[in-house]
Amino acid sequence: MSITVRFRKDTHRIEAETIKAGEILEHLGLSKQSYLIVRDLKLIPEDETVKAGDEVRIIAVISGGSRR
């Protein structure tokens, strides 16, 4: 089985029974400081295990705002 990873408009499949969330970012060549992983609308830490059959979404960390 595989793990489904959605990133922007792309869907990736990682063939693994289990993988740490942080390893998914490494697998896709993404920075842990710039992206977060969400499963079932909940942020998951990089050391949490993702299992075959799971679907996760990678979202960019966005910072900013206005100064007053």
Wavefront OBJ file of the C-alpha trace (Angstrom):
o trace
v 0.000 0.000 0.000
v 0.983 3.605 -0.299
v 0.657 6.954 1.438
v -1.047 9.725 -0.529
v 0.576 13.144 -0.293
v -1.144 16.222 -1.694
v 1.069 19.223 -2.331
v -0.310 22.233 -4.173
v -2.116 20.770 -7.187
v -0.034 17.582 -7.299
v -0.658 14.193 -5.765
v 2.313 12.011 -4.816
v 2.298 8.416 -3.654
v 4.962 7.092 -1.330
v 5.264 3.324 -1.321
v 5.770 2.538 2.359
v 3.925 0.842 5.196
v 4.980 3.620 7.599
v 7.038 6.800 7.421
v 7.647 9.707 9.783
v 5.938 12.932 8.732
v 9.285 14.761 8.559
v 10.643 12.089 6.216
v 7.828 12.865 3.772
v 9.165 16.414 3.456
v 12.718 15.091 2.981
v 11.463 12.621 0.365
v 9.979 15.514 -1.625
v 13.020 17.772 -1.081
v 11.073 20.273 1.037
v 12.300 22.252 4.051
v 10.890 21.343 7.469
v 11.016 25.047 8.338
v 8.872 26.050 5.354
v 6.140 23.397 5.269
v 3.670 21.701 7.604
v 1.883 18.364 7.291
v -1.835 18.029 7.942
v -3.871 14.827 8.312
v -7.634 14.918 8.826
v -7.495 18.726 9.175
v -5.040 18.419 12.080
v -1.409 19.500 12.084
v 0.893 16.573 12.801
v 4.429 16.826 14.209
v 7.376 15.714 12.095
v 8.076 12.728 14.378
v 4.543 11.293 14.049
v 4.136 8.109 12.032
v 2.058 8.180 8.866
v 0.699 4.790 7.807
v -0.135 3.174 4.480
v -3.620 4.234 3.415
v -3.295 7.666 5.059
v -3.689 10.852 3.071
v -1.778 13.946 4.126
v -1.571 17.473 2.770
v 1.539 19.642 2.759
v 0.947 23.327 3.313
v 3.381 26.226 3.228
v 4.135 28.199 6.361
v 3.023 31.756 5.690
v 4.173 34.681 7.753
v 3.451 38.336 7.486
v 1.075 41.070 8.333
v 1.076 44.797 8.550
v 3.014 47.093 10.804
v 1.230 49.785 12.716
l 1 2 3 4 5 6 7 8 9 10 11 12 13 14 15 16 17 18 19 20 21 22 23 24 25 26 27 28 29 30 31 32 33 34 35 36 37 38 39 40 41 42 43 44 45 46 47 48 49 50 51 52 53 54 55 56 57 58 59 60 61 62 63 64 65 66 67 68
